[in-house]
Amino acid sequence: MSQGQAGAEQRLVTPGMAIGPSAGKRAGSGIIVAEESFIATQLGWLRERNNTVSVDPINAAYMPRSGDLVVGIVAEVRNNLWFMNINGSFQGLLPMSLAPWKVEFGAARQHMDVGDVVLARVQEVDECHNVVLTMKGVGLRRLNQGAVESIPVQHIDRVRGENNAILQRMRDACDCRIMIGENGRAWIEGSSEGIAWARKAIQQLVQEGHSKGFETILNEMENKTQGDA
Amino acid sequence: MMGGYGDVQLLNDDGSRLDGRKVDEMRPVSIEAGVLPAAEGSAMVTHGLNVAVAAVYGPMEAHPRKIQRQDRAVIDVRYNMAPFSTSDRIRPGFNRRSREISKVTAEALESVVLVERYPRSKIRVEIEILAAEAGTRCVGITAAAVALADAGIPMRDMIVGVASGKIEDTVVLDLDKAEDNYGQADLPVGILPNTGEIAFLQMDGDLSADEFNLAMEYNFKAAKEIHGIMVDALKRKYDGGEA
């Protein structure tokens, strides 16, 4: 269902809407079971896959999960740790022991200061939503170049496409490196024209993807670019 | 206390109300979802001459920390009437009435939002009454429910605010300004239309058991109607069509 609303059986559900009997099926995200019947809890598109009924929300907040790749922005620096804005309800904490450098106590600011952008991974989330980040891992680093573009969290899977197909098409079309964090931020690096193209493509996918289908939009943009050239 | 004024006529000779409505007829309601781009979710509700805008922000870290709950989110509601919302200018800022309505609205919303999904967080709901003509707390609750749904906050149901009352010993649905000022009773409730539960109930004035039951019957009927308009508003915004 990477094509937004392209499927014929797309059904918009609102919170509290009865969806049907729960017999023999599992409740996925956005669904609760009440008196043997499925009730939607979020505004979104109903989806049934692998015997699980769930709601693809139209709007959703980022809920960090262990292992998520995120694009974070340094919000606060202390002597031995950084607080990162990861676009969630709470800031993520990056201790100096999980930074990729050997950091002296009190020298955290020399490596990263407020406003710096990093590629990090969520190491741990506890039941109280405390988030610990790590920058130890392949590809995790401070991002010194490029641009950051926001993508609503609920659109990330669709912007990537099946097996990253749509993302790869975008990368090829604009000749840029594009990394999409699970937290609704994409990092784009390349020529300024390429970055502008990628940002426009992402914005258009987000705004119109639910009605047109993502591939149609990319085809239109690619044709337009070829026409301009 | 609503004592009523004996010399104010609120019903016409044919039994209809001053504005021509029947006793069980609601003022016209229209709802628009997603009206404020800066908010996570928003809605504008026009109910008769009432206009309310609600905006939802969050879930975010609850500040100050003393309001945090380790096992759930808190809902922070700010109900405010704009200074220009009535014919007499209202002094800007919080007052006793807005504080009370903010509190009861927050408690009503907490009973439907799945607050346990967001421990230590806060969900901020701002309700601004731009024009007031009796029943603003109900209009505010309806607007907040649509805004919460628009923001993607998980809820058991969309709560609907609606009121009935008594004028000239007759139970009527959805009091207007004159009926509210000079009537005998007012019964605003917050109803969960899918389950038929009541999340909020206040009563000003006196109603007998039969009158109360009739008023609730009117309220439930109106809640179903308003709920349909709320769903339509969300579908219009995201589905491009009517429900």
Interface residues (C-beta under 8 A of the other chain):
Chain A: L12 T14 P15 G16 M17 A18 G30 I32 A34 I39 T41 Q42 L43 G44 P57 I58 N59 A60 A61 S89 F90 Q91 E127 C128 H129 Q154 H210 S211
Chain B: E40 G41 G58 P59 M60 E61 Q70 L114 Y118 P119 R120 S121 L148 A149 D150 A151 G152 I153 P154 M155 R156 D157 M158 L192 P193 N194 T195 M230 V231 L234 K235 Y238 D239 G240
